[in-house]
Amino acid sequence: MSVAALIVAAGRGSRAGEGIPKQYRDLDGQPVLTRTLTRFLSHPEIDQVLVVIHPDDRDFYEASVAAFAPLSPALLPCVYGGDTRQDSVRNGLEALAASAPDIVLVHDAARPFACPELIERAIQAAERWDAAVPGTAVTDTIKMIGSQSEVVSTPDRANLRAVQTPQAFQFALLLDAHRKAAAAGLHTFTDDGALAEWAGLPVHVFEGESSNIKLTHPADFLEARRRLEGTTMTYITRLGTGFDVHAFGDGDHVWLGGVKVSHDRGVIAHSDGDVILHALTDAILGALADGDIGTHFPPSEPQWRGASSDRFLAHAVGLVRERGGIVDHLDTTLLCEKPRLGPHREAMRQRIAEIAGLRVDQVSLKATTTEKLGFTGRSEGIAAQAAATIRLPEVNP
């Protein structure tokens, strides 16, 4: 059976940080796309390889394939993608229709570590099932959440798989499914397996590879380079502190630790005035040496008026993870005479853990009065101080 590989390289890769699209970035001396193409052009069962690119990336593409041409007749002329990944894949399939391979493997250009055995399993899966995707077992517990971040259900992870590429299909079936989706006005499928499911095709899962990572964030590139260099990831520990204060004003509640607490006063604040979440946000930003909450969410901008502070904390935690880091522990002390923390402590710990994606035992929450001293002692306002311990990948100069 004839086999074609369709490499999707038309994306912008904005989550990988500033710079050229991630598929053309240097990875230990070679563009990512070059490394990905090498995996497929060197496989004995791949007859054709076609790359779908963005119209603005022609020069990057030509530089990435210079090492192959003219020695790789299997590498077909590239085609331009569309507005969405689905449109790009369909453009590639339409270009392959002239030769009409029996099997097509659709693969992300930003997955440069697809091993020969994985490619072989993909081809065999398409021969056996017509439509199949590689998947790896899920090791974390997965939560389905609602509009208020509440847990709706906990699926049995034994039945869950994290799906990768290359995804494998009988060519005619996938092309027909794409044409039907386009005719129905659907253009936002980000996964060809999901599109095939929509078209009524039974999709099976074959064994993926944990090493078949997709380069999405800057930390992924760091890990990929370490893998190619044969080194292991090492981390440095950082500690950051934060402090926040708000004066009391009119109102009947305050937000603390992401929990609405009844009180005879409110707080005067641009956002919801959650001193605990604000202090934690600044503590994490401090550990990152990345400014403060006002830098990222300027109070002069109307969009943050009345904003829920869980967005601030989630943003700070996201910055840690984008850099390949780990949040180890969050610790906060609330300073006020009232309201009392005790009745709400566990609910706040749970909420902070949910926002930050941590276990509850990684969140500490304490409270103290100031013995009637100062503005908190006079019940004029409320304050919180926080500490955050994180780990970041160690980068050698």
C-alpha positions, 0 to 999 in steps of 0.5 A: 500500500502506498503511504504519504505523510502530511506534515502540518507546518502552517501554524504561528506557534504563539505560545512558544514565545516571541520569535519566528514560528516554532517549526522553524526555530533552531533545535540543537543546530537544525530547524525543528521542521528539518528534524521532523522531516528527517524522521519521515523521509528516512522511513522505508515505508513512506513514499511521499511527504508533503508539507503545508506551510503558511504563505509568509514562511516560504523562505523559512521553509526553503531553508529547512528543506535545503539539506534534502533537495534534490536528494529526496524525491519523496518530498513533494512541493509544499502547499499553503495552509488556510485560516485554521488547522483543519483548512490546512490539512484539507489543502494538503489532502487535496494536493495529494489527491492527484497521486491518491495514496492508500494511507495518509499520516497527518503529523504536527511539524512541532513533533520532531521525535516521532520514532520509526516504531511509532510511524510503523505502528501508525501505518499498521493501524491504518491498514487494520482500522482505516482511522486511528490515532496514537495515544498515551495513558493519562497519569494525572487525575482529570477533572471536568469543570463547570463555568464557575470552575466547580468540579462536575465529574471525575472520569476514570483515567483508565479509559482516557488517552492523551492523543498525539500525531501521526494520526493514520487514515485511509486516504480516501476516507479522510479526504471525504470527511474533510470535504463533508466538514467544509461543505457543512461550514465547519472549520475548527476541528483541531484534531483529524481524529475528532473530524473523522469521528464527526463524519461517522468513522470509527476511530481506534487508538494505538500505542503512542510514545511518551517521548513524542512531545509537541514543542508548544512552550519555551520550556519544551524547547529547553527539554528537547535540547537537553534530550538531544544533548543527553543531559537531564533537567535540573532545577533551581529553587526560588522564593518570592514574597508578596504583600497586599492591603485594601481599606474597608469601605461600604459593602456586605462582603469581602473576597478572600482566597477566592471565597466570598465571605460575609462581612459588615464592610466591603473593600475599596479596590479596582478589582474584587480586592482579594488581598490573599490572591493578590499577595500570592500573585505578587509572591509568584511574580517575585519568584519569577523576577517578572514585575508585580501584579500592577505590571501585568494588570494595570489598575489604569485599564478599565478591563480589570475593574471588578475583575475576579482575582483568580485570573491574576493568580492563574496567570502567574502560575501559568507563567511559571509553567510556561518556563518549565517551572514547578510551583512547590508551595504557597503560604499566606498570612491574613492580617486583620481583626475581622472577619475571622479566617477559621470558618473559611480556611479549608474552603479557601485552601481548596479554592487556591489549590484549584486555581493554581493546579496544586494539591491542598497540602501545597497551600498554607493559610494562616491569620493573625491580628495586630494586637489592635495596633495600626490600621488593621488593628483599628479595623480600617483595612485588611492585609495579607503577606505571602510567600511562594516557592517555585522551581525553574529549569537551570539554564547554563550561560 
